[in-house]
Amino acid sequence: MIFGTNLVEMKKYTYKLAVGLWLMASLASCVSNKKHQAALDTLQVNHKAETDQWRTQVNAAKYEIEKLQLQLAERKGENNILQQNADKWELEVDELEAQIESMANRSSSNQKDLNQQLRERERQIASLKNQLGAVGQELDRHQALISQLQQEMKDSLRAWPNISYSARAGSEQLSIILPEAMVFRKGSTTRLEEDGYNAIGQIATVLERYPSMSLTVIGHTDNSRPKSKAYKDNWNFSLLQSATVVRTLVEDFDLSTGQLLPGGKGEFAPRASNGTKEGRQLNRRIEFVIKPLGEQLSRAIRSKL
């Protein structure tokens, strides 16, 4: 803007200069050469001064233009840097968005896998619950059978008032206990008392109705050594008593040998203290343990799995 103003002023100056020269030419004939020369010198000095002034202004204008051009270049450079940064940031944003999308896809895939695994686990749990329910039903049926057997044994033995016994039913078996003195003659492993023989017969009668049940006959003693030297120890004595009962069940009452098993625990499973007469009497006993045949129960449970 300053440079444009200076051009106008220069035009005015040129015009004045032309007028001055014309006036000088007109006055040349009127003034003397000396005066003419003096006027010309003055005019040249003024012209030079004004020319220097305009040149200074022009130079100043050029400096302003160059400074503005430099500032403009700097701004362009800053803009280029900003643009480069913007491009870089845009690329980073794109990469982050791609990573987020990839993570979202992986998360979705993992969630699908997890859901599938959970469904499979739920299916397995449901299957196991069904199996447990079936096994539970089988065990309940077995428990009901034990309870029924216990009641039939009580009813059968109750018909013989001279028979003294105790019955204990667990979740898996029924135990009938007869005192040794009722089953065997004193100190004998082979000779049965009449009440003991009748009790064995009643037990056999009930057990015949349950071919899926097994019977283990276990002899027990107190901690006194056998009276006769024919018996090595209480184990031997109790086992021989058990064998006599099993033989009677097979030979006299036709029970299957596959259902029967003799056993002797001697003095090692006492019911009471051997320190008293009453306690020793309780410990001398014949125990009948009734439970499902091993294969029968396991086969029934496996069929539910």
C-alpha positions as CSV (number, residue, x, y, z in Angstrom):
1,M,0.0,0.0,0.0
2,I,2.9,2.4,0.9
3,F,4.6,1.5,-2.4
4,G,1.5,2.4,-4.5
5,T,1.3,5.8,-2.7
6,N,4.9,6.5,-3.5
7,L,4.3,5.9,-7.3
8,V,1.6,8.5,-7.3
9,E,3.8,11.0,-5.6
10,M,6.6,10.2,-8.2
11,K,4.2,10.9,-11.0
12,K,3.4,14.3,-9.5
13,Y,7.0,15.0,-9.1
14,T,7.7,14.2,-12.7
15,Y,5.0,16.5,-13.8
16,K,6.4,19.3,-11.7
17,L,9.8,18.7,-13.1
18,A,8.5,18.9,-16.6
19,V,6.7,22.2,-15.8
20,G,9.9,23.5,-14.3
21,L,11.9,22.7,-17.3
22,W,9.4,24.3,-19.5
23,L,9.5,27.4,-17.4
24,M,13.2,27.4,-17.5
25,A,13.2,27.2,-21.3
26,S,10.7,30.0,-21.5
27,L,12.7,32.2,-19.1
28,A,15.9,31.4,-20.9
29,S,15.5,34.2,-23.2
30,C,14.5,36.5,-20.5
31,V,17.1,35.8,-17.9
32,S,20.8,35.9,-18.1
33,N,22.9,32.8,-18.4
34,K,24.2,33.2,-14.9
35,K,20.8,33.3,-13.3
36,H,19.7,30.5,-15.6
37,Q,22.5,28.3,-14.4
38,A,21.8,29.1,-10.7
39,A,18.1,28.2,-11.1
40,L,19.1,25.0,-12.9
41,D,21.5,24.0,-10.1
42,T,18.9,24.6,-7.5
43,L,16.3,22.6,-9.4
44,Q,18.8,19.7,-9.7
45,V,19.6,19.8,-6.0
46,N,15.9,19.7,-5.1
47,H,15.3,17.0,-7.6
48,K,18.1,14.9,-6.2
49,A,16.8,15.4,-2.7
50,E,13.3,14.4,-3.6
51,T,14.7,11.4,-5.7
52,D,16.7,10.2,-2.7
53,Q,13.7,10.5,-0.5
54,W,11.5,8.5,-2.9
55,R,14.3,5.9,-3.3
56,T,14.5,5.6,0.5
57,Q,10.7,5.1,0.6
58,V,10.9,2.5,-2.2
59,N,13.6,0.6,-0.4
60,A,11.6,0.7,2.8
61,A,8.6,-0.6,0.8
62,K,10.7,-3.4,-0.7
63,Y,11.9,-4.3,2.8
64,E,8.4,-4.5,4.0
65,I,7.4,-6.7,1.1
66,E,10.4,-9.0,1.7
67,K,9.5,-9.2,5.4
68,L,5.9,-10.1,4.6
69,Q,7.1,-12.6,2.0
70,L,9.4,-14.2,4.6
71,Q,6.5,-14.2,7.2
72,L,4.3,-15.8,4.6
73,A,6.9,-18.5,3.9
74,E,7.2,-19.1,7.6
75,R,3.5,-19.5,7.8
76,K,3.5,-21.8,4.9
77,G,6.3,-23.8,6.6
78,E,4.3,-24.0,9.8
79,N,1.2,-25.0,7.8
80,N,3.2,-27.8,6.1
81,I,4.4,-29.0,9.5
82,L,0.9,-28.9,10.9
83,Q,-0.4,-30.7,7.8
84,Q,2.3,-33.4,8.2
85,N,1.4,-33.8,11.9
86,A,-2.3,-33.9,11.0
87,D,-1.6,-36.6,8.4
88,K,0.5,-38.5,10.9
89,W,-2.2,-38.2,13.6
90,E,-4.8,-39.3,11.1
91,L,-2.7,-42.4,10.3
92,E,-2.4,-43.2,14.0
93,V,-6.1,-42.8,14.5
94,D,-6.7,-45.2,11.6
95,E,-4.3,-47.7,13.1
96,L,-6.0,-47.4,16.5
97,E,-9.4,-47.8,15.0
98,A,-8.1,-50.9,13.1
99,Q,-6.7,-52.3,16.4
100,I,-10.0,-51.6,18.2
101,E,-11.9,-53.3,15.5
102,S,-9.5,-56.3,15.5
103,M,-9.8,-56.5,19.3
104,A,-13.6,-56.3,19.1
105,N,-13.6,-59.1,16.5
106,R,-11.3,-61.2,18.7
107,S,-13.4,-60.4,21.7
108,S,-16.5,-61.4,19.8
109,S,-14.9,-64.6,18.7
110,N,-13.7,-65.3,22.2
111,Q,-17.1,-64.6,23.6
112,K,-18.6,-67.0,21.1
113,D,-16.1,-69.7,22.1
114,L,-16.8,-69.0,25.7
115,N,-20.5,-69.2,25.2
116,Q,-20.1,-72.5,23.3
117,Q,-17.9,-73.9,26.1
118,L,-20.4,-72.7,28.7
119,R,-23.2,-74.4,26.8
120,E,-21.2,-77.6,26.6
121,R,-20.4,-77.4,30.4
122,E,-24.1,-76.8,31.1
123,R,-25.0,-79.8,28.9
124,Q,-22.4,-82.0,30.8
125,I,-23.7,-80.7,34.1
126,A,-27.3,-81.5,33.1
127,S,-26.2,-85.0,32.0
128,L,-24.4,-85.6,35.2
129,K,-27.4,-84.4,37.2
130,N,-29.6,-86.7,35.3
131,Q,-27.2,-89.6,36.0
132,L,-26.9,-88.7,39.7
133,G,-30.7,-88.5,39.9
134,A,-30.9,-92.0,38.3
135,V,-28.3,-93.3,40.7
136,G,-30.1,-91.7,43.6
137,Q,-33.3,-93.3,42.5
138,E,-31.6,-96.7,42.4
139,L,-30.1,-96.1,45.8
140,D,-33.5,-95.0,47.1
141,R,-34.9,-98.2,45.7
142,H,-32.2,-100.2,47.3
143,Q,-32.8,-98.4,50.6
144,A,-36.4,-99.1,50.4
145,L,-35.6,-102.8,49.7
146,I,-33.3,-102.9,52.8
147,S,-36.1,-101.4,54.9
148,Q,-38.6,-103.9,53.6
149,L,-36.2,-106.7,54.3
150,Q,-35.6,-105.5,57.8
151,Q,-39.4,-105.4,58.5
152,E,-39.8,-108.9,57.2
153,M,-37.0,-110.2,59.3
154,K,-38.5,-108.6,62.4
155,D,-41.9,-110.0,61.6
156,S,-40.4,-113.5,61.0
157,L,-38.3,-113.6,64.2
158,R,-41.0,-112.0,66.3
159,A,-43.0,-115.2,65.9
160,W,-40.4,-117.0,68.1
161,P,-40.5,-115.4,71.5
162,N,-37.4,-117.3,72.7
163,I,-35.3,-115.8,70.0
164,S,-33.3,-112.8,71.2
165,Y,-31.9,-110.6,68.4
166,S,-31.1,-107.0,67.4
167,A,-31.4,-105.5,64.0
168,R,-29.7,-102.5,62.5
169,A,-30.3,-101.1,59.1
170,G,-27.9,-98.8,57.3
171,S,-28.1,-97.1,53.9
172,E,-26.5,-100.1,52.2
173,Q,-27.0,-103.2,54.4
174,L,-29.1,-104.9,57.2
175,S,-27.4,-106.4,60.2
176,I,-29.1,-109.1,62.4
177,I,-27.2,-110.0,65.5
178,L,-27.9,-113.2,67.5
179,P,-26.2,-113.9,70.9
180,E,-23.7,-116.8,70.7
181,A,-25.3,-118.5,73.7
182,M,-28.6,-118.7,71.8
183,V,-27.0,-120.1,68.7
184,F,-24.3,-122.5,69.9
185,R,-23.9,-124.7,72.9
186,K,-21.2,-123.4,75.3
187,G,-17.7,-123.6,73.9
188,S,-18.8,-125.4,70.7
189,T,-18.3,-124.4,67.1
190,T,-20.4,-127.2,65.6
191,R,-23.4,-127.9,67.8
192,L,-26.4,-125.6,67.5
193,E,-29.0,-124.8,70.1
194,E,-32.6,-125.3,69.1
195,D,-33.5,-121.6,69.3
196,G,-30.5,-120.8,67.2
197,Y,-31.4,-123.4,64.6
198,N,-34.9,-122.0,64.4
199,A,-33.6,-118.4,64.0
200,I,-31.3,-119.5,61.2
201,G,-34.3,-121.1,59.5
202,Q,-36.3,-117.9,59.8
203,I,-33.5,-115.9,58.3
204,A,-33.2,-118.3,55.4
205,T,-37.0,-118.2,54.8
206,V,-36.9,-114.4,54.3
207,L,-33.7,-114.4,52.4
208,E,-35.1,-116.9,49.9
209,R,-37.4,-114.1,48.7
210,Y,-34.4,-111.9,47.9
211,P,-32.1,-113.7,45.5
212,S,-30.3,-110.5,44.7
213,M,-29.1,-110.2,48.3
214,S,-25.9,-111.7,49.8
215,L,-25.5,-112.9,53.3
216,T,-22.2,-112.7,55.2
217,V,-22.2,-114.7,58.5
218,I,-19.5,-113.2,60.9
219,G,-18.5,-114.9,64.2
220,H,-17.4,-112.6,67.1
221,T,-15.8,-113.5,70.5
222,D,-14.7,-111.7,73.6
223,N,-11.0,-111.4,74.4
224,S,-10.8,-114.6,76.4
225,R,-8.8,-117.4,74.8
226,P,-10.8,-120.5,73.7
227,K,-11.2,-123.2,76.4
228,S,-10.1,-126.0,74.1
229,K,-6.6,-126.2,72.7
230,A,-8.1,-127.5,69.5
231,Y,-8.7,-123.9,68.5
232,K,-5.6,-121.9,67.7
233,D,-7.1,-118.5,68.7
234,N,-10.4,-116.6,68.7
235,W,-10.1,-115.9,64.9
236,N,-10.1,-119.6,64.3
237,F,-12.9,-120.2,66.8
238,S,-15.2,-117.5,65.4
239,L,-14.6,-118.6,61.8
240,L,-15.5,-122.2,62.5
241,Q,-18.8,-121.0,64.1
242,S,-19.5,-118.9,61.0
243,A,-18.8,-121.9,58.7
244,T,-21.2,-124.1,60.7
245,V,-24.0,-121.5,60.3
246,V,-23.3,-121.2,56.5
247,R,-23.3,-125.0,56.1
248,T,-26.6,-125.2,57.9
249,L,-28.1,-122.6,55.6
250,V,-27.0,-124.5,52.5
251,E,-27.6,-128.1,53.6
252,D,-30.8,-127.7,55.7
253,F,-32.5,-124.6,54.1
254,D,-31.3,-124.8,50.5
255,L,-29.8,-121.3,50.2
256,S,-27.5,-120.8,47.3
257,T,-23.8,-120.8,48.0
258,G,-23.4,-117.9,45.7
259,Q,-25.3,-115.8,48.3
260,L,-23.3,-116.9,51.3
261,L,-19.9,-116.0,52.8
262,P,-18.5,-117.1,56.2
263,G,-16.2,-114.8,58.2
264,G,-14.7,-114.5,61.6
265,K,-13.4,-111.4,63.4
266,G,-12.6,-113.0,66.7
267,E,-12.2,-110.4,69.5
268,F,-11.3,-107.5,67.2
269,A,-14.8,-105.9,66.7
270,P,-16.2,-105.7,70.2
271,R,-19.6,-104.1,70.9
272,A,-18.9,-103.4,74.5
273,S,-16.0,-103.5,77.0
274,N,-14.6,-106.9,77.8
275,G,-14.0,-105.7,81.4
276,T,-17.4,-106.8,82.5
277,K,-19.4,-110.0,82.3
278,E,-22.3,-108.3,80.5
279,G,-19.8,-106.7,78.0
280,R,-18.2,-110.1,77.2
281,Q,-21.7,-111.6,76.6
282,L,-22.5,-108.8,74.2
283,N,-19.2,-109.3,72.3
284,R,-19.8,-113.1,71.8
285,R,-22.3,-113.1,69.0
286,I,-23.2,-114.3,65.4
287,E,-23.8,-111.4,63.0
288,F,-25.8,-111.8,59.7
289,V,-25.0,-108.9,57.3
290,I,-27.4,-108.7,54.4
291,K,-26.7,-106.5,51.4
292,P,-27.1,-106.6,47.6
293,L,-24.8,-108.8,45.7
294,G,-21.8,-106.7,44.6
295,E,-22.4,-107.3,40.9
296,Q,-26.2,-106.8,41.2
297,L,-25.9,-103.3,42.8
298,S,-23.0,-102.1,40.6
299,R,-24.7,-103.4,37.5
300,A,-27.9,-101.6,38.4
301,I,-26.0,-98.3,39.0
302,R,-24.0,-98.7,35.7
303,S,-27.2,-99.1,33.8
304,K,-28.2,-95.6,34.9
305,L,-25.0,-94.0,33.8
